[in-house]
């Protein structure tokens, strides 16, 4: 208000006194016919400047001056009969003018102040109503005095029903007493029991469930008007993302471990596979030893499949990506699935339209579907319904923000749903871990879903699971989709061709694999020299004309890729076959493969090795 300014409150009376002094001075020169009118104007101006009080003080000054000025000469406060009426008019007009003008100005100021407060409240309301965080204000007794719409939505209360409630209604039972005791202690001592910025607490929804929140507090006002405002953020979404990140990091660490174990085991399997195959090659098919060696190969095959699952889980298996129509893959696997799941389970497939193509390994994508279907079958021991669906879906930025690792875009969806026993949250959080299983001992390896997870991740996709106990389970696989045409099926591989005495330099630190490679390639007509270390290989290369280099990737001293680069400095066109128990993605960490290089994953058979060497020796375009 204007009148609240001390300076302006004194301006009115000073103005009136100045007018009185001016009238007295002017009178010494010329007569002033109506001093009362001038003073009434001064009183009115005092009311405009300083309000009612200022105007009343000015009126008192005016009245005092008029009372003296109207007196008979030499007889103070004695008046002529014709002066009394003018005196009374002036004395009554002065306070009336003060009250009229000052009151009018006061009302205008109050109205302006009310409008300013209303605008400020509207601005505050606009801010608090549009933020997604809850904002709650309480008094010193912990009664809610204000709450924005986000607070009502967060805690499950109807609009405008939180004001008047105790803040403790938004707290779990065990936190209520601590809150009240902490608030009382703060009001008495000023000591804070908790940090007021970004404190993580637990709140209570109107339904009774608990909500993890983050709260920042502010305080204003004094005495009975003391207020505390809290900005409350629901951190469930953030914690979900943090849990997804922790899970991804755990899976990645386990994947690295699985990849390392698989690499070493692949070296062992390569020797078992290769020498067994060589031994069978010299036997008649009716020989008892031929059959016995077949059992060895069968066992090695099971080991190879187990290693492949470990590599798939660790996203380190070798993929042969193609542009695939998801519907074609499902259709090709469907007859096998019907035999796998049994007659007591009804299976329904629903194929969507406009999926586009996905870039994935056909065999591995089929394995994903088979593993998910078998997992669903095992969840329905008494029979049930299995639904397999495909569809096109666009994942927007909002979905990506809620699911770690997802980029917005067009995806092809593969969904597998059962109405079986379902899973509790604890089980669901571990289903993609290797060797975790809820099945009895001897029923499964616990690698099925771990394999699915690895294949999907390595194919650039994501997999999510939705499940509740006794309400079934849905697995959703999202793979990035493109408009590319599907890849045609590749022709069957021809038998390995024979060599013509070409010199092959084999570099391998594992003695058994080194021997296997030498024996195998010699049987296919090649001349073979072997080295157990990259430095030894360099010496042999400089002393012998080499037609092709066959090298392991990971070796002590320097990698096979580094070895090839050194040799190619003097022979840029030398063909190279890289052997490894890791996937090509892991090899690329050692250095990128040249476009003409041949990659041979372990374990391999003598035929596989001979075929790889023949492929490396094929003339390249432009040669």
C-alpha positions as CSV (number, residue, x, y, z in Angstrom):
1,X,0.0,0.0,0.0
2,X,1.1,3.6,-0.6
3,X,0.3,4.7,2.9
4,X,2.6,2.0,4.2
5,X,5.6,4.1,3.1
6,X,6.7,6.4,5.9
7,X,8.1,9.0,3.6
8,X,4.8,9.3,1.6
9,X,2.8,9.4,4.8
10,X,4.6,12.6,5.8
11,X,4.5,14.1,2.4
12,X,0.8,15.1,2.7
13,X,1.1,17.0,6.0
14,X,4.3,18.7,4.8
15,X,2.5,19.7,1.6
16,X,-0.4,21.2,3.7
17,X,2.1,23.1,6.0
18,X,3.8,24.4,2.9
19,X,0.6,25.6,1.5
20,X,-0.2,27.4,4.8
21,X,3.2,29.1,4.8
22,X,2.8,30.1,1.2
23,X,-0.6,31.7,1.9
24,X,0.9,33.6,4.8
25,X,3.8,34.9,2.7
26,X,1.7,35.8,-0.3
27,X,-0.7,37.7,1.9
28,X,2.0,40.2,2.7
29,X,2.0,41.2,-1.0
30,X,-1.5,40.6,-2.3
31,X,-4.7,39.4,-0.7
32,X,-5.6,35.7,-0.9
33,X,-9.4,35.6,-1.3
34,X,-10.1,31.9,-0.5
35,X,-7.4,30.2,1.5
36,X,-9.8,27.5,2.6
37,X,-10.3,26.2,-1.0
38,X,-6.5,26.0,-1.5
39,X,-6.1,24.1,1.8
40,X,-8.9,21.7,0.9
41,X,-7.0,20.9,-2.3
42,X,-3.9,20.3,-0.2
43,X,-5.8,17.9,2.0
44,X,-7.1,16.1,-1.1
45,X,-3.6,15.9,-2.5
46,X,-2.4,14.5,0.9
47,X,-5.0,11.8,0.7
48,X,-3.9,10.9,-2.8
49,X,-0.2,10.8,-1.8
50,X,-0.4,9.3,1.7
51,X,-3.8,7.9,2.3
52,X,-6.4,8.5,5.0
53,X,-4.1,9.1,7.9
54,X,-1.9,11.5,6.0
55,X,-5.1,13.4,4.8
56,X,-6.5,13.6,8.4
57,X,-3.3,15.1,9.7
58,X,-3.4,17.6,6.9
59,X,-7.0,18.4,7.7
60,X,-6.0,19.0,11.4
61,X,-3.3,21.4,10.2
62,X,-5.8,23.1,8.0
63,X,-8.4,23.4,10.7
64,X,-5.9,24.9,13.1
65,X,-4.8,27.5,10.6
66,X,-8.4,28.4,9.6
67,X,-9.5,28.7,13.3
68,X,-6.7,31.1,13.9
69,X,-7.0,32.9,10.6
70,X,-10.7,33.6,10.9
71,X,-10.4,35.2,14.4
72,X,-11.0,38.9,15.0
73,X,-7.8,41.0,15.0
74,X,-6.1,40.8,18.4
75,X,-8.8,38.5,19.7
76,X,-7.9,34.9,19.0
77,X,-10.8,32.5,18.6
78,X,-13.3,35.3,18.6
79,X,-15.2,35.5,15.4
80,X,-17.5,37.9,13.6
81,X,-21.0,36.6,13.0
82,X,-20.5,36.3,9.2
83,X,-17.2,34.4,9.7
84,X,-18.6,31.6,11.8
85,X,-20.5,29.9,9.0
86,X,-17.5,29.9,6.7
87,X,-15.4,28.6,9.6
88,X,-17.7,25.7,10.3
89,X,-17.9,24.8,6.6
90,X,-14.1,24.7,6.4
91,X,-13.7,22.7,9.6
92,X,-16.2,20.1,8.5
93,X,-15.1,20.0,4.9
94,X,-11.5,19.3,5.8
95,X,-12.0,15.9,7.5
96,X,-14.7,15.0,5.0
97,X,-12.3,15.6,2.2
98,X,-9.6,13.6,4.0
99,X,-11.9,10.6,4.5
100,X,-13.4,10.7,1.0
101,X,-10.2,11.0,-0.9
102,X,-8.0,9.0,1.4
103,X,-10.6,6.2,1.6
104,X,-11.1,6.1,-2.2
105,X,-7.3,5.9,-2.7
106,X,-7.1,3.2,0.0
107,X,-9.8,1.1,-1.7
108,X,-8.0,1.5,-5.0
109,X,-4.7,0.4,-3.5
110,X,-6.3,-2.6,-1.8
111,X,-8.0,-3.6,-5.0
112,X,-4.7,-3.3,-6.8
113,X,-2.9,-5.3,-4.2
114,X,-5.6,-8.0,-4.3
115,X,-5.3,-8.1,-8.1
116,X,-1.5,-8.5,-7.7
117,X,-2.0,-11.3,-5.2
118,X,-4.5,-13.0,-7.5
119,X,-2.0,-12.8,-10.4
120,X,0.8,-14.1,-8.3
121,X,-1.4,-16.9,-7.1
122,X,-2.4,-17.7,-10.7
123,X,1.3,-17.8,-11.7
124,X,2.1,-20.0,-8.8
125,X,-0.9,-22.2,-9.6
126,X,0.1,-22.4,-13.3
127,X,3.6,-23.5,-12.2
128,X,2.6,-26.1,-9.6
129,X,-0.3,-27.5,-11.7
130,X,1.9,-28.2,-14.7
131,X,4.9,-29.8,-13.1
132,X,4.9,-33.6,-12.9
133,X,6.4,-33.7,-9.4
134,X,4.0,-33.5,-6.4
135,X,4.2,-30.3,-4.4
136,X,2.7,-30.3,-0.9
137,X,2.7,-27.5,1.7
138,X,2.1,-28.2,5.4
139,X,1.8,-26.0,8.5
140,X,3.7,-26.5,11.8
141,X,1.1,-29.1,12.9
142,X,1.8,-31.2,9.7
143,X,-1.6,-30.4,8.3
144,X,-1.7,-30.1,4.5
145,X,-2.5,-26.5,3.4
146,X,-1.9,-26.9,-0.4
147,X,-1.3,-29.7,-2.8
148,X,-1.0,-29.6,-6.6
149,X,-2.8,-32.0,-9.0
150,X,0.3,-34.1,-9.4
151,X,0.2,-34.8,-5.6
152,X,-3.4,-36.0,-5.8
153,X,-2.5,-38.3,-8.8
154,X,0.7,-39.6,-7.2
155,X,-1.0,-40.6,-3.9
156,X,-4.4,-41.7,-5.4
157,X,-6.7,-39.0,-4.0
158,X,-9.5,-37.2,-5.8
159,X,-8.8,-33.6,-6.8
160,X,-8.8,-31.0,-4.0
161,X,-9.2,-33.7,-1.2
162,X,-5.7,-33.6,0.3
163,X,-6.0,-30.1,1.9
164,X,-6.9,-30.4,5.5
165,X,-5.5,-33.9,5.9
166,X,-2.5,-34.8,7.9
167,X,0.7,-35.4,6.0
168,X,1.1,-38.6,8.0
169,X,-1.7,-40.1,5.9
170,X,0.8,-40.2,3.0
171,X,3.3,-42.1,5.1
172,X,3.8,-45.8,6.0
173,X,2.7,-46.5,9.6
174,X,6.3,-46.9,10.9
175,X,7.3,-43.5,9.5
176,X,4.5,-41.4,11.0
177,X,5.8,-41.2,14.5
178,X,9.3,-40.5,13.3
179,X,8.0,-37.6,11.2
180,X,6.0,-36.0,13.9
181,X,8.9,-36.3,16.4
182,X,11.4,-34.9,13.9
183,X,9.1,-31.9,13.1
184,X,8.6,-31.1,16.8
185,X,12.3,-31.4,17.4
186,X,13.1,-29.0,14.5
187,X,10.5,-26.4,15.7
188,X,12.1,-26.4,19.1
189,X,15.8,-26.7,18.3
190,X,16.2,-25.8,14.6
191,X,18.2,-29.0,14.1
192,X,17.3,-31.1,11.1
193,X,17.1,-34.9,11.5
194,X,17.5,-35.6,7.7
195,X,18.9,-33.8,4.7
196,X,16.4,-31.4,3.2
197,X,17.6,-31.8,-0.4
198,X,17.0,-34.9,-2.5
199,X,16.2,-37.2,0.4
200,X,14.9,-40.7,-0.5
201,X,11.9,-41.8,1.5
202,X,9.0,-44.2,1.2
203,X,5.4,-42.8,0.8
204,X,2.0,-44.5,1.0
205,X,-0.5,-44.6,-1.7
206,X,-4.2,-44.4,-0.9
207,X,-4.5,-48.0,-1.9
208,X,-1.9,-49.0,0.8
209,X,1.0,-49.8,-1.5
210,X,4.3,-48.1,-0.9
211,X,6.0,-45.6,-3.3
212,X,9.7,-44.8,-3.3
213,X,10.1,-41.1,-3.5
214,X,12.7,-38.3,-3.4
215,X,11.8,-35.2,-1.5
216,X,13.3,-31.7,-1.2
217,X,12.0,-29.3,1.5
218,X,11.7,-25.5,1.9
219,X,10.5,-23.4,4.8
220,X,8.9,-19.9,4.9
221,X,6.9,-17.8,7.3
222,X,7.1,-17.3,11.0
223,X,5.1,-18.1,14.1
224,X,1.7,-19.5,13.4
225,X,2.2,-18.8,9.7
226,X,5.2,-21.1,9.5
227,X,5.0,-23.3,6.4
228,X,7.0,-26.2,4.9
229,X,6.8,-27.1,1.2
230,X,8.0,-30.4,-0.2
231,X,8.7,-31.2,-3.8
232,X,8.1,-34.9,-4.2
233,X,9.3,-37.1,-7.1
234,X,8.2,-40.6,-7.8
235,X,11.5,-42.5,-8.4
236,X,10.0,-45.9,-9.4
237,X,10.8,-45.3,-13.0
238,X,14.3,-44.3,-12.2
239,X,14.8,-47.3,-10.0
240,X,13.4,-49.6,-12.8
241,X,16.0,-48.2,-15.2
242,X,18.7,-48.6,-12.7
243,X,17.7,-52.2,-12.1
244,X,17.6,-52.8,-15.9
245,X,21.1,-51.3,-16.1
246,X,22.4,-53.5,-13.2
247,X,20.8,-56.5,-14.8
248,X,22.5,-55.7,-18.2
249,X,25.9,-55.2,-16.5
250,X,25.5,-58.5,-14.6
251,X,24.5,-60.3,-17.8
252,X,27.5,-58.8,-19.6
253,X,29.9,-59.9,-16.9
254,X,28.5,-63.4,-16.9
255,X,28.7,-63.4,-20.7
256,X,32.4,-62.5,-20.7
257,X,33.0,-65.4,-18.2
258,X,30.9,-67.8,-20.4
259,X,32.8,-66.6,-23.5
260,X,36.2,-67.3,-21.9
261,X,35.1,-70.8,-20.7
262,X,33.6,-71.5,-24.1
263,X,36.8,-70.5,-25.9
264,X,39.0,-72.9,-23.9
265,X,36.4,-75.7,-24.3
266,X,36.2,-75.1,-28.0
267,X,39.9,-75.8,-28.3
268,X,39.4,-79.2,-26.6
269,X,36.4,-80.0,-28.7
270,X,38.2,-79.2,-31.9
271,X,40.8,-81.8,-31.1
272,X,38.2,-84.4,-30.0
273,X,36.1,-83.7,-33.1
274,X,39.0,-83.6,-35.6
275,X,41.0,-86.7,-34.4
276,X,37.8,-88.8,-34.0
277,X,36.7,-87.9,-37.5
278,X,40.2,-88.8,-38.8
279,X,40.1,-92.1,-37.0
280,X,36.7,-93.0,-38.4
281,X,37.8,-92.1,-41.9
282,X,40.2,-95.1,-41.9
283,X,37.6,-97.6,-40.7
284,X,34.9,-99.6,-42.4
285,X,31.4,-98.6,-41.5
286,X,30.7,-102.1,-40.2
287,X,33.7,-102.0,-37.9
288,X,32.7,-102.0,-34.2
289,X,35.2,-99.2,-33.5
290,X,33.5,-97.0,-36.2
291,X,30.3,-97.2,-34.2
292,X,32.2,-96.5,-30.9
293,X,33.9,-93.5,-32.4
294,X,30.4,-92.3,-33.5
295,X,29.4,-92.2,-29.8
296,X,32.4,-90.0,-29.1
297,X,31.3,-87.6,-31.9
298,X,27.8,-87.6,-30.5
299,X,29.1,-86.6,-27.1
300,X,31.3,-84.0,-28.7
301,X,28.3,-82.7,-30.6
302,X,26.4,-82.3,-27.3
303,X,29.4,-80.5,-25.9
304,X,29.6,-78.3,-28.9
305,X,25.9,-77.4,-28.6
306,X,26.4,-76.6,-24.9
307,X,29.3,-74.3,-25.8
308,X,27.2,-72.7,-28.5
309,X,24.6,-71.9,-25.9
310,X,27.2,-70.4,-23.7
311,X,28.5,-68.3,-26.5
312,X,24.9,-67.3,-27.5
313,X,24.3,-66.2,-23.9
314,X,27.5,-64.2,-23.9
315,X,26.6,-62.7,-27.3
316,X,29.9,-64.2,-28.7
317,X,28.6,-66.9,-31.0
318,X,29.2,-66.7,-34.8
319,X,26.1,-65.5,-36.6
320,X,25.3,-65.6,-40.3
321,X,23.0,-62.6,-40.5
322,X,20.4,-62.5,-43.3
323,X,17.4,-60.3,-44.2
324,X,14.6,-62.5,-42.9
325,X,10.8,-62.3,-42.9
326,X,9.8,-63.1,-39.3
327,X,6.6,-64.8,-40.6
328,X,8.6,-67.2,-42.8
329,X,10.7,-68.2,-39.9
330,X,7.7,-68.9,-37.7
331,X,6.0,-70.8,-40.5
332,X,9.1,-73.0,-41.1
333,X,9.4,-73.9,-37.4
334,X,5.7,-74.3,-36.6
335,X,5.4,-78.1,-37.6
336,X,8.4,-78.9,-35.3
337,X,6.9,-76.9,-32.5
338,X,3.6,-78.8,-32.7
339,X,5.5,-82.1,-32.2
340,X,7.6,-80.6,-29.4
341,X,4.8,-79.2,-27.2
342,X,2.6,-82.3,-27.2
343,X,-1.1,-82.9,-27.8
344,X,-2.3,-81.6,-24.5
345,X,-1.3,-78.0,-25.4
346,X,-3.3,-76.1,-28.0
347,X,-1.1,-73.8,-30.2
348,X,-2.3,-70.7,-32.0
349,X,-0.3,-68.6,-34.4
350,X,-1.2,-65.2,-35.5
351,X,0.9,-63.6,-38.3
352,X,0.9,-59.8,-38.5
353,X,1.3,-57.8,-41.8
354,X,3.8,-55.2,-42.8
355,X,6.6,-56.4,-40.5
356,X,9.5,-55.6,-42.9
357,X,12.6,-57.7,-42.6
358,X,14.9,-58.3,-39.6
359,X,18.6,-58.9,-39.8
360,X,19.4,-62.1,-38.0
361,X,20.8,-65.6,-38.2
362,X,17.9,-67.8,-39.5
363,X,19.0,-70.8,-37.4
364,X,19.5,-68.8,-34.3
365,X,16.2,-67.0,-34.7
366,X,14.5,-70.4,-35.1
367,X,16.3,-71.5,-31.9
368,X,14.8,-68.5,-30.0
369,X,11.3,-69.5,-31.0
370,X,11.9,-73.2,-30.1
371,X,13.4,-72.3,-26.7
372,X,10.5,-70.0,-25.8
373,X,8.0,-72.6,-26.9
374,X,9.6,-75.4,-24.9
375,X,9.8,-73.1,-21.9
376,X,6.1,-72.4,-22.3
377,X,5.4,-76.1,-22.6
378,X,7.2,-76.8,-19.3
379,X,5.2,-74.1,-17.6
380,X,1.9,-76.0,-18.6
381,X,2.4,-79.5,-17.3
382,X,-1.3,-80.2,-17.3
383,X,-1.9,-78.6,-20.7
384,X,-2.9,-75.2,-21.8
385,X,-2.8,-72.7,-24.6
386,X,0.3,-71.4,-26.4
387,X,0.0,-68.3,-28.6
388,X,2.6,-67.2,-31.0
389,X,2.1,-63.8,-32.6
390,X,4.1,-61.5,-34.9
391,X,3.4,-57.9,-35.6
392,X,4.9,-54.6,-36.7
393,X,5.3,-52.0,-34.0
394,X,6.8,-48.5,-33.7
395,X,8.5,-47.9,-30.4
396,X,8.4,-44.2,-29.6
397,X,10.7,-42.0,-27.4
398,X,8.5,-42.5,-24.4
399,X,8.8,-46.3,-24.6
400,X,12.6,-46.0,-25.2
401,X,12.9,-43.8,-22.1
402,X,11.3,-46.5,-19.9
403,X,13.3,-49.4,-21.3
404,X,17.1,-49.2,-21.1
405,X,18.9,-49.8,-24.3
406,X,16.0,-49.4,-26.7
407,X,16.2,-46.9,-29.6
408,X,13.0,-45.4,-31.0
409,X,12.1,-46.9,-34.4
410,X,10.3,-49.6,-36.4
411,X,10.5,-53.1,-35.0
412,X,9.2,-56.6,-35.8
413,X,7.6,-58.2,-32.7
414,X,7.7,-61.9,-31.9
415,X,5.4,-62.7,-28.9
416,X,5.1,-66.1,-27.2
417,X,2.3,-66.4,-24.5
418,X,1.3,-69.2,-22.3
419,X,-1.4,-69.6,-19.6
420,X,0.8,-71.7,-17.3
421,X,2.1,-71.3,-13.8
422,X,3.7,-67.9,-14.3
423,X,6.6,-66.5,-12.2
424,X,7.0,-64.4,-9.1
425,X,9.2,-61.2,-9.3
426,X,12.3,-63.0,-7.8
427,X,12.2,-65.8,-10.4
428,X,11.5,-63.3,-13.3
429,X,14.6,-61.3,-12.3
430,X,16.9,-64.3,-12.8
431,X,15.4,-66.2,-15.8
432,X,18.1,-65.0,-18.2
433,X,21.0,-66.0,-16.0
434,X,22.9,-69.1,-17.2
435,X,22.3,-72.3,-15.4
436,X,19.4,-70.8,-13.4
437,X,16.4,-73.1,-13.6
438,X,13.3,-73.9,-11.7
439,X,13.1,-77.4,-13.2
440,X,14.1,-80.6,-11.3
441,X,17.7,-81.8,-11.4
442,X,18.4,-83.5,-14.7
443,X,15.7,-81.7,-16.6
444,X,17.4,-79.1,-18.7
445,X,20.7,-77.2,-18.4
446,X,19.3,-73.8,-17.4
447,X,20.8,-72.3,-20.6
448,X,17.7,-72.1,-22.8
449,X,16.5,-68.6,-21.9
450,X,20.1,-67.4,-21.4
451,X,20.7,-68.5,-25.0
452,X,17.5,-66.7,-26.1
453,X,18.7,-63.5,-24.4
454,X,22.1,-63.6,-26.0
455,X,20.9,-64.3,-29.5
456,X,18.4,-61.5,-29.3
457,X,20.9,-59.0,-27.9
458,X,23.6,-59.9,-30.4
459,X,21.0,-59.5,-33.2
460,X,20.4,-55.9,-32.1
461,X,17.1,-56.6,-30.5
462,X,15.6,-56.6,-27.0
463,X,13.5,-59.1,-25.1
464,X,11.0,-58.4,-22.3
465,X,9.0,-60.7,-20.1
466,X,5.7,-60.1,-18.4
467,X,4.5,-62.7,-15.9
468,X,2.5,-63.2,-12.7
469,X,2.1,-66.3,-10.6
470,X,-0.8,-68.5,-11.9
471,X,-1.5,-65.9,-14.7
472,X,0.8,-67.1,-17.4
473,X,3.8,-65.6,-19.1
474,X,4.5,-63.5,-22.2
475,X,7.9,-63.1,-23.8
476,X,8.2,-60.2,-26.3
477,X,11.1,-60.1,-28.7
478,X,11.7,-56.8,-30.6
479,X,14.1,-56.8,-33.5
480,X,14.8,-53.7,-35.6
481,X,13.0,-53.9,-38.9
482,X,14.0,-52.6,-42.3
483,X,12.5,-52.5,-45.8
484,X,15.2,-54.8,-47.3
485,X,14.1,-57.8,-49.4
486,X,14.4,-61.2,-47.7
487,X,17.6,-63.1,-48.4
488,X,17.3,-66.2,-50.6
489,X,18.2,-69.6,-49.0
490,X,21.9,-70.4,-49.6
491,X,22.7,-73.6,-51.5
492,X,24.0,-76.7,-49.7
493,X,27.8,-76.6,-49.1
494,X,29.9,-78.7,-51.5
495,X,32.3,-81.3,-50.3
496,X,35.8,-80.0,-49.5
497,X,38.0,-79.8,-52.6
498,X,41.6,-81.2,-52.6
499,X,44.7,-79.1,-52.7
500,X,47.6,-79.3,-55.2
501,X,50.6,-79.2,-52.9
502,X,50.2,-75.5,-51.9
503,X,52.1,-74.6,-48.8
504,X,50.0,-73.8,-45.8
505,X,51.5,-72.1,-42.7
506,X,49.6,-73.1,-39.6
507,X,50.2,-71.0,-36.5
508,X,48.5,-72.3,-33.3
509,X,49.6,-72.3,-29.7
510,X,47.6,-75.4,-28.8
511,X,49.6,-78.5,-29.8
512,X,46.7,-80.8,-30.4
513,X,44.9,-78.4,-32.8
514,X,48.2,-77.7,-34.5
515,X,48.7,-81.5,-35.1
516,X,45.1,-81.9,-36.2
517,X,45.4,-79.1,-38.7
518,X,48.7,-80.6,-40.2
519,X,47.3,-84.1,-40.5
520,X,43.9,-82.9,-41.9
521,X,45.4,-80.6,-44.6
522,X,48.1,-83.1,-45.6
523,X,45.3,-85.6,-46.2
524,X,43.6,-83.1,-48.5
525,X,46.8,-82.7,-50.6
526,X,48.4,-79.6,-49.0
527,X,52.0,-79.2,-47.8
528,X,51.9,-78.0,-44.2
529,X,54.4,-76.3,-42.0
530,X,53.4,-75.5,-38.4
531,X,54.4,-72.9,-35.8
532,X,53.5,-72.8,-32.1
533,X,54.3,-69.0,-31.8
534,X,53.8,-66.0,-34.0
535,X,57.6,-65.2,-34.0
536,X,58.3,-68.8,-35.1
537,X,55.7,-68.3,-37.9
538,X,57.5,-65.1,-39.1
539,X,60.8,-67.0,-39.4
540,X,59.1,-69.8,-41.4
541,X,57.4,-67.3,-43.7
542,X,60.7,-65.7,-44.7
543,X,62.3,-69.0,-45.4
544,X,59.5,-70.8,-47.2
545,X,57.1,-69.7,-50.0
546,X,53.7,-69.7,-48.3
547,X,50.4,-69.9,-50.3
548,X,48.0,-69.4,-47.4
549,X,48.3,-68.5,-43.6
550,X,46.1,-70.4,-41.2
551,X,46.3,-68.8,-37.7
552,X,44.6,-68.8,-34.4
553,X,43.5,-65.3,-33.4
554,X,44.3,-65.2,-29.7
555,X,47.9,-66.3,-29.0
556,X,50.6,-65.2,-26.5
557,X,52.9,-62.4,-27.7
558,X,50.9,-61.1,-30.5
559,X,47.5,-61.9,-32.0
560,X,46.9,-63.7,-35.2
561,X,45.6,-60.5,-36.8
562,X,48.8,-58.7,-35.9
563,X,50.8,-61.6,-37.3
564,X,48.9,-61.4,-40.6
565,X,49.4,-57.6,-40.8
566,X,53.2,-58.0,-40.4
567,X,53.4,-60.7,-43.1
568,X,51.2,-58.7,-45.4
569,X,53.6,-55.8,-45.2
570,X,55.8,-57.8,-47.6
571,X,53.0,-59.9,-49.2
572,X,49.8,-57.9,-49.3
573,X,47.8,-60.5,-51.3
574,X,48.5,-63.4,-48.9
575,X,45.2,-65.3,-48.2
576,X,44.5,-65.8,-44.5
577,X,42.2,-68.2,-42.5
578,X,41.6,-67.1,-38.9
579,X,40.6,-69.8,-36.4
580,X,39.0,-68.9,-33.1
581,X,36.6,-70.0,-30.4
582,X,35.3,-66.5,-30.1
583,X,32.8,-64.8,-32.4
584,X,33.9,-62.4,-35.2
585,X,32.8,-59.5,-33.0
586,X,35.3,-60.5,-30.3
587,X,37.9,-60.9,-33.0
588,X,37.3,-57.4,-34.2
589,X,38.5,-56.2,-30.8
590,X,41.9,-57.5,-31.8
591,X,41.7,-55.7,-35.1
592,X,39.3,-55.6,-38.1
593,X,39.4,-58.5,-40.5
594,X,40.1,-57.8,-44.1
595,X,37.2,-58.3,-46.4
596,X,38.8,-61.2,-48.2
597,X,39.8,-63.1,-45.0
598,X,38.1,-66.4,-44.1
599,X,36.9,-66.9,-40.5
600,X,36.7,-70.5,-39.2
601,X,35.0,-70.9,-35.8
602,X,36.0,-73.7,-33.4
603,X,35.2,-76.5,-33.1
604,X,35.7,-77.6,-36.7
605,X,36.1,-80.9,-38.6
606,X,38.9,-81.7,-41.0
607,X,36.4,-81.1,-43.9
608,X,35.6,-77.6,-42.4
609,X,39.3,-76.7,-42.3
610,X,40.0,-77.9,-45.9
611,X,36.9,-76.0,-47.2
612,X,38.1,-72.8,-45.5
613,X,41.6,-73.1,-47.0
614,X,40.2,-73.8,-50.4
615,X,37.9,-70.7,-50.1
616,X,40.8,-68.5,-49.1
617,X,42.8,-69.7,-52.1
618,X,40.0,-68.9,-54.5
619,X,40.9,-66.0,-56.9
620,X,39.4,-62.7,-55.7
621,X,37.6,-60.3,-58.0
622,X,40.2,-58.0,-59.7
623,X,43.0,-60.6,-59.4
